[in-house]
């Protein structure tokens, strides 16, 4: 089992807490690995044939496929287990954090000098697409603060997301960053950005991967959630990275025009909204310097997927508090980029599997001519 790498912000986990979290991780592996595949068999041999007998055709949309699957006991059982396991992840981590909340907040606050920066703005409000639901069923979502200088949600996300991903994103939970770096190296070899911006950086794991890859660059990370930024700043500083964290909404920042050579985000788009997505792609173009590159990576598009495969992704829209996943899959991101001022020649949506086999993500690659 891949163990999460410790760092200066990492919460203490005692023997019993680790045992419980390991159990949840293994259960998550079983439900998301072994059990989920049975849905393929059920759909192929039971659900689709039954729909075809009743309607004279196969399901044509993800809604039809999802509703047909929801009537089958196997899918119901898997869905119930999947949701229960998701809630167990957060419960197992919260038990550990509640025991040490005040001490952890004090430790995270003590960052030291000359370790990047942290700039918080109480006037930055969490947008409704975050406040309306607890994304991933994470209690309190990303932005909730219960005490002064609270970093609880950062610790909850850091540990909980690692368990959710079953350690598959590496001990530093940053494999998506390395995948993006591999993509950048393949498509723009030798590119050396001077200023880098991570939009929706969360706890900054992926930001650190870019800071390591480009040690001479000035690296900035923004998010609307102050607890994540506090935690991310301490985490990055403890690992030796000088990253500038600031509380800002990616839809409209206070950075100067054309002030970044490289702008990226990882799995942020599916946690926004249609309006917000367009705003932050437009903001990306404003901030991108001539010759600069923007890489926004997120879940697969629906155009190359069957209604059944779309329905399986869409399960999270209806059952895991991720309401924008289905809509994002229908969105032509290249066209969004063009509407934001990029050209058809400089914006494309590329499957990440072309660079890193097995990566099911896609990247919106948008560039500004020099």
MARKE-567537 format. One record per residue (C-alpha): x, y, z. Coordinates in steps of 0.1 Angstrom, whole numbers, plus 5000, padded with zeros to 4 digits. Layout:
! residues N
X,Y,Z;
...
//
This chain:
! residues 370
5000,5000,5000;
5013,5035,4991;
5017,5055,5023;
5011,5093,5022;
5043,5112,5026;
5046,5133,5059;
5052,5170,5059;
5051,5199,5083;
5013,5204,5081;
5004,5167,5082;
4982,5157,5111;
4993,5131,5136;
4976,5097,5131;
4978,5072,5160;
4977,5034,5156;
4939,5030,5159;
4932,5059,5136;
4955,5046,5110;
4940,5011,5112;
4905,5026,5106;
4917,5048,5077;
4935,5018,5062;
4903,4998,5064;
4883,5025,5047;
4910,5028,5020;
4908,4990,5013;
4871,4991,5013;
4872,5020,4988;
4896,4999,4967;
4871,4970,4967;
4841,4990,4959;
4858,5012,4932;
4879,4984,4918;
4863,4949,4921;
4826,4957,4925;
4822,4986,4901;
4831,4963,4871;
4800,4942,4877;
4779,4972,4864;
4794,4966,4829;
4781,4930,4829;
4747,4940,4844;
4742,4967,4817;
4753,4945,4788;
4734,4914,4797;
4703,4927,4816;
4696,4964,4816;
4703,4973,4780;
4684,4942,4766;
4654,4949,4789;
4654,4986,4777;
4656,4975,4741;
4627,4950,4745;
4605,4977,4761;
4615,5007,4738;
4626,4990,4706;
4659,5007,4707;
4690,5010,4730;
4693,5039,4755;
4702,5070,4736;
4713,5093,4764;
4731,5091,4797;
4698,5100,4814;
4681,5070,4799;
4710,5047,4807;
4713,5060,4843;
4676,5057,4850;
4675,5021,4836;
4706,5012,4857;
4690,5027,4888;
4663,5000,4887;
4687,4971,4889;
4696,4957,4924;
4733,4953,4916;
4737,4989,4906;
4717,4999,4937;
4739,4979,4960;
4771,4993,4944;
4758,5028,4946;
4749,5025,4982;
4783,5011,4990;
4800,5038,4970;
4782,5066,4988;
4787,5050,5022;
4824,5045,5016;
4827,5081,5006;
4811,5092,5039;
4833,5068,5058;
4865,5084,5044;
4857,5118,5059;
4844,5103,5092;
4877,5084,5097;
4898,5115,5091;
4876,5138,5112;
4880,5116,5142;
4917,5121,5140;
4915,5158,5134;
4890,5165,5161;
4914,5151,5186;
4942,5176,5177;
4924,5205,5160;
4937,5234,5181;
4973,5221,5182;
4973,5214,5145;
4960,5249,5137;
4988,5264,5159;
5014,5243,5142;
5002,5252,5107;
5002,5289,5116;
5039,5288,5125;
5054,5289,5090;
5087,5308,5095;
5103,5335,5074;
5113,5335,5038;
5090,5306,5028;
5068,5320,5001;
5038,5340,5013;
5002,5338,5023;
4978,5366,5014;
4942,5362,5027;
4912,5384,5018;
4881,5381,5040;
4862,5399,5012;
4865,5369,4989;
4833,5350,4993;
4830,5314,4984;
4808,5312,4953;
4774,5295,4954;
4786,5265,4934;
4807,5257,4965;
4783,5268,4992;
4753,5250,4978;
4767,5215,4983;
4795,5197,5002;
4815,5186,4971;
4825,5150,4973;
4803,5149,5004;
4832,5164,5023;
4816,5180,5055;
4819,5217,5054;
4833,5217,5019;
4866,5236,5013;
4858,5270,5027;
4842,5265,5062;
4860,5280,5091;
4851,5273,5127;
4879,5292,5145;
4904,5320,5139;
4932,5309,5115;
4915,5276,5108;
4932,5251,5086;
4910,5221,5095;
4894,5217,5060;
4929,5217,5045;
4940,5188,5066;
4907,5170,5060;
4910,5174,5022;
4947,5164,5022;
4942,5132,5040;
4907,5124,5028;
4916,5129,4991;
4946,5106,4995;
4923,5078,5009;
4897,5085,4982;
4923,5081,4954;
4936,5049,4972;
4971,5063,4971;
4971,5060,4933;
4983,5096,4929;
5015,5089,4947;
5028,5095,4982;
5026,5133,4977;
4992,5131,4959;
5007,5150,4930;
5007,5126,4901;
4983,5148,4881;
5010,5175,4883;
5036,5152,4870;
5013,5141,4842;
5008,5178,4832;
5045,5184,4833;
5051,5154,4810;
5025,5168,4786;
5042,5202,4787;
5076,5186,4781;
5063,5167,4751;
5044,5195,4735;
5068,5224,4744;
5102,5209,4751;
5126,5233,4768;
5099,5257,4779;
5111,5276,4810;
5083,5298,4825;
5093,5327,4847;
5060,5331,4864;
5035,5302,4871;
4999,5303,4883;
4979,5274,4897;
4942,5282,4897;
4921,5264,4923;
4952,5251,4939;
4935,5237,4970;
4962,5224,4994;
4989,5229,4968;
5001,5194,4962;
5002,5198,4924;
5016,5234,4928;
5046,5219,4946;
5053,5195,4917;
5056,5226,4894;
5077,5244,4919;
5101,5215,4919;
5102,5212,4882;
5108,5250,4877;
5129,5260,4908;
5138,5294,4892;
5102,5304,4885;
5080,5326,4907;
5051,5303,4916;
5016,5315,4927;
4986,5295,4939;
4951,5308,4943;
4919,5294,4958;
4888,5309,4974;
4891,5287,5005;
4913,5302,5032;
4916,5269,5052;
4932,5252,5022;
4955,5281,5016;
4967,5282,5052;
4974,5244,5051;
4989,5245,5017;
5013,5273,5026;
5026,5255,5057;
5028,5222,5037;
5048,5238,5008;
5071,5257,5032;
5079,5226,5052;
5089,5209,5020;
5112,5238,5010;
5090,5254,4983;
5087,5292,4981;
5051,5294,4968;
5029,5325,4970;
4994,5316,4981;
4966,5341,4978;
4929,5340,4984;
4913,5349,4951;
4886,5337,4928;
4899,5325,4894;
4870,5342,4877;
4887,5376,4884;
4921,5381,4901;
4941,5411,4910;
4971,5401,4889;
4983,5423,4861;
4975,5417,4825;
4999,5392,4807;
5018,5385,4839;
5022,5347,4837;
5040,5325,4813;
5022,5293,4825;
4988,5289,4840;
4972,5256,4849;
4945,5239,4869;
4938,5203,4879;
4903,5189,4882;
4889,5223,4890;
4866,5227,4861;
4840,5201,4872;
4837,5219,4905;
4826,5252,4891;
4796,5261,4869;
4790,5270,4833;
4793,5307,4839;
4823,5304,4862;
4841,5282,4837;
4838,5308,4810;
4849,5335,4833;
4880,5318,4845;
4890,5308,4810;
4886,5344,4800;
4907,5354,4830;
4933,5329,4819;
4937,5347,4786;
4939,5381,4803;
4967,5369,4825;
4987,5349,4799;
5018,5366,4786;
5026,5364,4748;
5040,5330,4741;
5024,5317,4773;
5006,5284,4778;
4975,5275,4797;
4967,5239,4807;
4934,5231,4824;
4930,5193,4831;
4898,5176,4841;
4874,5147,4835;
4867,5131,4801;
4843,5145,4776;
4811,5128,4766;
4815,5129,4728;
4836,5097,4727;
4816,5078,4753;
4786,5056,4752;
4755,5066,4771;
4763,5039,4797;
4798,5052,4803;
4785,5087,4805;
4759,5075,4830;
4786,5059,4852;
4805,5092,4854;
4771,5110,4859;
4765,5090,4890;
4786,5115,4909;
4764,5143,4896;
4734,5129,4914;
4749,5109,4943;
4783,5125,4952;
4776,5162,4953;
4794,5170,4921;
4766,5187,4902;
4786,5200,4872;
4803,5168,4860;
4777,5159,4835;
4774,5194,4821;
4811,5197,4818;
4813,5165,4798;
4789,5181,4773;
4808,5214,4771;
4830,5221,4741;
4860,5235,4760;
4879,5245,4728;
4849,5266,4718;
4848,5282,4753;
4885,5291,4748;
4877,5306,4714;
4849,5327,4729;
4873,5339,4755;
4897,5353,4729;
4919,5323,4720;
4919,5312,4683;
4910,5278,4669;
4946,5275,4660;
4958,5280,4696;
4932,5261,4716;
4925,5223,4716;
4912,5196,4739;
4937,5167,4741;
4934,5133,4758;
4961,5130,4785;
4965,5093,4775;
4985,5105,4745;
5013,5113,4770;
5006,5092,4801;
4989,5059,4793;
4960,5052,4816;
4952,5088,4824;
4916,5093,4816;
4917,5130,4818;
4916,5156,4790;
4935,5189,4790;
4924,5222,4775;
4956,5234,4759;
4953,5272,4751;
4983,5293,4740;
4988,5329,4733;
5010,5337,4703;
5043,5354,4710;
//
